[in-house]
Amino acid sequence: MAVVAAVLIWGVLRQTFFGFSVRVVDASLKAAVYAGIKSDIYHGLCLRLID
């Protein structure tokens, strides 16, 4: 079950706009703001997922 969950998460993070946004926010908040991504939403969501 863990392998299936890992593959699904990997697919979401690699193939969706959500995953792209998460990667951009992780790389640079300034670049995310410049690209028009609402970085505060994605940043807060990622922090909540980790906890």
Backbone atoms as SQL, in Angstrom:
CREATE TABLE atoms (id INTEGER PRIMARY KEY, chain TEXT, resi INTEGER, resn TEXT, atom TEXT, x REAL, y REAL, z REAL);
INSERT INTO atoms VALUES
  (1, 'A', 1, 'MET', 'N', 0.805, -1.180, 0.000),
  (2, 'A', 1, 'MET', 'CA', 0.000, 0.000, 0.000),
  (3, 'A', 1, 'MET', 'C', 0.861, 1.263, 0.000),
  (4, 'A', 2, 'ALA', 'N', 1.963, 1.212, 0.708),
  (5, 'A', 2, 'ALA', 'CA', 2.856, 2.366, 0.759),
  (6, 'A', 2, 'ALA', 'C', 3.467, 2.647, -0.606),
  (7, 'A', 3, 'VAL', 'N', 3.776, 1.606, -1.355),
  (8, 'A', 3, 'VAL', 'CA', 4.352, 1.775, -2.686),
  (9, 'A', 3, 'VAL', 'C', 3.340, 2.439, -3.613),
  (10, 'A', 4, 'VAL', 'N', 2.098, 2.020, -3.545),
  (11, 'A', 4, 'VAL', 'CA', 1.051, 2.617, -4.369),
  (12, 'A', 4, 'VAL', 'C', 0.874, 4.086, -4.012),
  (13, 'A', 5, 'ALA', 'N', 0.867, 4.403, -2.728),
  (14, 'A', 5, 'ALA', 'CA', 0.735, 5.794, -2.293),
  (15, 'A', 5, 'ALA', 'C', 1.913, 6.628, -2.781),
  (16, 'A', 6, 'ALA', 'N', 3.115, 6.078, -2.696),
  (17, 'A', 6, 'ALA', 'CA', 4.301, 6.801, -3.153),
  (18, 'A', 6, 'ALA', 'C', 4.244, 7.074, -4.648),
  (19, 'A', 7, 'VAL', 'N', 3.792, 6.101, -5.432),
  (20, 'A', 7, 'VAL', 'CA', 3.680, 6.281, -6.883),
  (21, 'A', 7, 'VAL', 'C', 2.619, 7.331, -7.212),
  (22, 'A', 8, 'LEU', 'N', 1.504, 7.313, -6.504),
  (23, 'A', 8, 'LEU', 'CA', 0.454, 8.308, -6.736),
  (24, 'A', 8, 'LEU', 'C', 0.927, 9.722, -6.395),
  (25, 'A', 9, 'ILE', 'N', 1.607, 9.863, -5.293),
  (26, 'A', 9, 'ILE', 'CA', 2.123, 11.166, -4.901),
  (27, 'A', 9, 'ILE', 'C', 3.157, 11.651, -5.910),
  (28, 'A', 10, 'TRP', 'N', 4.026, 10.776, -6.334),
  (29, 'A', 10, 'TRP', 'CA', 5.021, 11.133, -7.337),
  (30, 'A', 10, 'TRP', 'C', 4.339, 11.593, -8.626),
  (31, 'A', 11, 'GLY', 'N', 3.306, 10.877, -9.044),
  (32, 'A', 11, 'GLY', 'CA', 2.584, 11.246, -10.258),
  (33, 'A', 11, 'GLY', 'C', 1.919, 12.602, -10.133),
  (34, 'A', 12, 'VAL', 'N', 1.317, 12.862, -8.990),
  (35, 'A', 12, 'VAL', 'CA', 0.660, 14.157, -8.783),
  (36, 'A', 12, 'VAL', 'C', 1.690, 15.278, -8.795),
  (37, 'A', 13, 'LEU', 'N', 2.818, 15.072, -8.139),
  (38, 'A', 13, 'LEU', 'CA', 3.827, 16.125, -8.069),
  (39, 'A', 13, 'LEU', 'C', 4.551, 16.343, -9.392),
  (40, 'A', 14, 'ARG', 'N', 4.561, 15.372, -10.269),
  (41, 'A', 14, 'ARG', 'CA', 5.258, 15.506, -11.550),
  (42, 'A', 14, 'ARG', 'C', 4.352, 15.863, -12.721),
  (43, 'A', 15, 'GLN', 'N', 3.069, 15.559, -12.649),
  (44, 'A', 15, 'GLN', 'CA', 2.206, 15.682, -13.819),
  (45, 'A', 15, 'GLN', 'C', 1.080, 16.700, -13.695),
  (46, 'A', 16, 'THR', 'N', 1.009, 17.436, -12.588),
  (47, 'A', 16, 'THR', 'CA', -0.096, 18.375, -12.415),
  (48, 'A', 16, 'THR', 'C', 0.432, 19.788, -12.159),
  (49, 'A', 17, 'PHE', 'N', -0.455, 20.758, -12.348),
  (50, 'A', 17, 'PHE', 'CA', -0.088, 22.141, -12.061),
  (51, 'A', 17, 'PHE', 'C', 0.194, 22.327, -10.577),
  (52, 'A', 18, 'PHE', 'N', -0.536, 21.600, -9.734),
  (53, 'A', 18, 'PHE', 'CA', -0.281, 21.655, -8.296),
  (54, 'A', 18, 'PHE', 'C', 1.167, 21.251, -7.998),
  (55, 'A', 19, 'GLY', 'N', 1.614, 20.160, -8.585),
  (56, 'A', 19, 'GLY', 'CA', 2.985, 19.706, -8.368),
  (57, 'A', 19, 'GLY', 'C', 4.013, 20.700, -8.880),
  (58, 'A', 20, 'PHE', 'N', 3.732, 21.279, -10.044),
  (59, 'A', 20, 'PHE', 'CA', 4.622, 22.302, -10.588),
  (60, 'A', 20, 'PHE', 'C', 4.708, 23.489, -9.642),
  (61, 'A', 21, 'SER', 'N', 3.561, 23.912, -9.131),
  (62, 'A', 21, 'SER', 'CA', 3.539, 25.049, -8.215),
  (63, 'A', 21, 'SER', 'C', 4.317, 24.751, -6.942),
  (64, 'A', 22, 'VAL', 'N', 4.163, 23.561, -6.429),
  (65, 'A', 22, 'VAL', 'CA', 4.900, 23.169, -5.219),
  (66, 'A', 22, 'VAL', 'C', 6.399, 23.204, -5.487),
  (67, 'A', 23, 'ARG', 'N', 6.830, 22.705, -6.639),
  (68, 'A', 23, 'ARG', 'CA', 8.260, 22.704, -6.955),
  (69, 'A', 23, 'ARG', 'C', 8.801, 24.116, -7.118),
  (70, 'A', 24, 'VAL', 'N', 8.034, 25.003, -7.756),
  (71, 'A', 24, 'VAL', 'CA', 8.488, 26.377, -7.946),
  (72, 'A', 24, 'VAL', 'C', 8.574, 27.106, -6.611),
  (73, 'A', 25, 'VAL', 'N', 7.558, 26.955, -5.770),
  (74, 'A', 25, 'VAL', 'CA', 7.576, 27.601, -4.453),
  (75, 'A', 25, 'VAL', 'C', 8.735, 27.071, -3.623),
  (76, 'A', 26, 'ASP', 'N', 9.011, 25.781, -3.733),
  (77, 'A', 26, 'ASP', 'CA', 10.125, 25.195, -3.002),
  (78, 'A', 26, 'ASP', 'C', 11.461, 25.745, -3.503),
  (79, 'A', 27, 'ALA', 'N', 11.569, 25.961, -4.785),
  (80, 'A', 27, 'ALA', 'CA', 12.825, 26.445, -5.346),
  (81, 'A', 27, 'ALA', 'C', 13.067, 27.913, -5.021),
  (82, 'A', 28, 'SER', 'N', 12.038, 28.749, -5.202),
  (83, 'A', 28, 'SER', 'CA', 12.230, 30.173, -4.968),
  (84, 'A', 28, 'SER', 'C', 10.882, 30.866, -4.817),
  (85, 'A', 29, 'LEU', 'N', 10.685, 31.477, -3.682),
  (86, 'A', 29, 'LEU', 'CA', 9.442, 32.216, -3.449),
  (87, 'A', 29, 'LEU', 'C', 9.330, 33.421, -4.380),
  (88, 'A', 30, 'LYS', 'N', 10.444, 34.083, -4.656),
  (89, 'A', 30, 'LYS', 'CA', 10.428, 35.236, -5.553),
  (90, 'A', 30, 'LYS', 'C', 10.024, 34.824, -6.966),
  (91, 'A', 31, 'ALA', 'N', 10.544, 33.700, -7.429),
  (92, 'A', 31, 'ALA', 'CA', 10.190, 33.217, -8.768),
  (93, 'A', 31, 'ALA', 'C', 8.717, 32.836, -8.830),
  (94, 'A', 32, 'ALA', 'N', 8.196, 32.276, -7.774),
  (95, 'A', 32, 'ALA', 'CA', 6.784, 31.893, -7.737),
  (96, 'A', 32, 'ALA', 'C', 5.889, 33.124, -7.794),
  (97, 'A', 33, 'VAL', 'N', 6.235, 34.149, -7.059),
  (98, 'A', 33, 'VAL', 'CA', 5.450, 35.386, -7.081),
  (99, 'A', 33, 'VAL', 'C', 5.522, 36.013, -8.468),
  (100, 'A', 34, 'TYR', 'N', 6.693, 36.030, -9.067),
  (101, 'A', 34, 'TYR', 'CA', 6.864, 36.585, -10.411),
  (102, 'A', 34, 'TYR', 'C', 6.059, 35.803, -11.438),
  (103, 'A', 35, 'ALA', 'N', 5.944, 34.501, -11.263),
  (104, 'A', 35, 'ALA', 'CA', 5.194, 33.654, -12.191),
  (105, 'A', 35, 'ALA', 'C', 3.690, 33.733, -11.963),
  (106, 'A', 36, 'GLY', 'N', 3.278, 34.408, -10.895),
  (107, 'A', 36, 'GLY', 'CA', 1.852, 34.561, -10.631),
  (108, 'A', 36, 'GLY', 'C', 1.247, 33.451, -9.801),
  (109, 'A', 37, 'ILE', 'N', 2.088, 32.650, -9.177),
  (110, 'A', 37, 'ILE', 'CA', 1.620, 31.561, -8.324),
  (111, 'A', 37, 'ILE', 'C', 1.375, 32.119, -6.929),
  (112, 'A', 38, 'LYS', 'N', 0.246, 31.797, -6.352),
  (113, 'A', 38, 'LYS', 'CA', -0.067, 32.257, -5.002),
  (114, 'A', 38, 'LYS', 'C', 0.769, 31.454, -4.005),
  (115, 'A', 39, 'SER', 'N', 1.968, 31.931, -3.791),
  (116, 'A', 39, 'SER', 'CA', 2.947, 31.167, -3.031),
  (117, 'A', 39, 'SER', 'C', 2.547, 30.952, -1.584),
  (118, 'A', 40, 'ASP', 'N', 1.805, 31.888, -0.994),
  (119, 'A', 40, 'ASP', 'CA', 1.437, 31.721, 0.408),
  (120, 'A', 40, 'ASP', 'C', 0.519, 30.519, 0.603),
  (121, 'A', 41, 'ILE', 'N', -0.349, 30.263, -0.356),
  (122, 'A', 41, 'ILE', 'CA', -1.251, 29.116, -0.257),
  (123, 'A', 41, 'ILE', 'C', -0.473, 27.809, -0.358),
  (124, 'A', 42, 'TYR', 'N', 0.389, 27.702, -1.362),
  (125, 'A', 42, 'TYR', 'CA', 1.145, 26.464, -1.554),
  (126, 'A', 42, 'TYR', 'C', 2.167, 26.249, -0.447),
  (127, 'A', 43, 'HIS', 'N', 2.781, 27.334, 0.003),
  (128, 'A', 43, 'HIS', 'CA', 3.768, 27.215, 1.072),
  (129, 'A', 43, 'HIS', 'C', 3.100, 26.723, 2.356),
  (130, 'A', 44, 'GLY', 'N', 1.966, 27.314, 2.710),
  (131, 'A', 44, 'GLY', 'CA', 1.250, 26.895, 3.902),
  (132, 'A', 44, 'GLY', 'C', 0.725, 25.476, 3.789),
  (133, 'A', 45, 'LEU', 'N', 0.227, 25.111, 2.615),
  (134, 'A', 45, 'LEU', 'CA', -0.277, 23.759, 2.411),
  (135, 'A', 45, 'LEU', 'C', 0.817, 22.720, 2.546),
  (136, 'A', 46, 'CYS', 'N', 1.964, 22.999, 1.980),
  (137, 'A', 46, 'CYS', 'CA', 3.091, 22.050, 2.074),
  (138, 'A', 46, 'CYS', 'C', 3.571, 21.902, 3.501),
  (139, 'A', 47, 'LEU', 'N', 3.608, 22.995, 4.241),
  (140, 'A', 47, 'LEU', 'CA', 4.018, 22.902, 5.640),
  (141, 'A', 47, 'LEU', 'C', 3.039, 22.089, 6.453),
  (142, 'A', 48, 'ARG', 'N', 1.742, 22.216, 6.145),
  (143, 'A', 48, 'ARG', 'CA', 0.744, 21.430, 6.863),
  (144, 'A', 48, 'ARG', 'C', 0.818, 19.950, 6.497),
  (145, 'A', 49, 'LEU', 'N', 1.171, 19.635, 5.264),
  (146, 'A', 49, 'LEU', 'CA', 1.296, 18.241, 4.855),
  (147, 'A', 49, 'LEU', 'C', 2.465, 17.546, 5.531),
  (148, 'A', 50, 'ILE', 'N', 3.519, 18.302, 5.788),
  (149, 'A', 50, 'ILE', 'CA', 4.709, 17.725, 6.417),
  (150, 'A', 50, 'ILE', 'C', 4.442, 17.416, 7.887),
  (151, 'A', 51, 'ASP', 'N', 3.711, 18.296, 8.571),
  (152, 'A', 51, 'ASP', 'CA', 3.447, 18.096, 10.001),
  (153, 'A', 51, 'ASP', 'C', 2.556, 16.970, 10.262);
